Amino acid sequence: MIKILAACGAGVNSSHQIKDALEKEMGNRGYEVKADAVMVKDINEDMLKNYDIFTPIAKTDLGFEPSIPVVDAGPILYRMPAMAKPVYDAVEKIIKEKGLS
């Protein structure tokens, strides 16, 4: 199981759209993915230790350097395949590089 953390400002709308999109697309690509959606302000170093990939809505200053790969997932929200594909490809590249599949 590949664990992804999606985050946005309120943790209610955008992060859930990113979560759903990543679970669906990565599933279509043959990966077993579980994503969680949270508020950016709630993220800490200990929380990130429970995930393989961090996908915030935009480049975010957490006050510390994430210990896991980070992929800016904001383009998923435009719902344009040409803009979302690079995000999905980046996530898949990390999955392959880390041997998570």
C-alpha positions, 0 to 999 in steps of 0.5 A: 500500500502506497500512502500519500498525504494531500494538503490544502489550506482548509483540508476540506475541498482541494485536498480531497479532490487531489486525494480522490484524483490520485487514488483513482489515477494511480489505481488505473495505473495499477498501484494500490494507493491510499491518500489522506487529506489534511490542513497544511497547518496540521502537518508536522514531521512526525505525521509525514513519517507515516507517508511515502509521498506528500502532495500539497496544493502548492509549494508550502513552507512547513517550517521544516524540510519534508523527509519524503518526496513532495509533488505540487499537486495543484494542477490536478484541480484544473481538471485538464488532463494535459495539466494533471498528467505531469503530476501523476507521472511525477508521483508514479516516478517516485513510486518506481524509484522508491520501489513502492509498487 
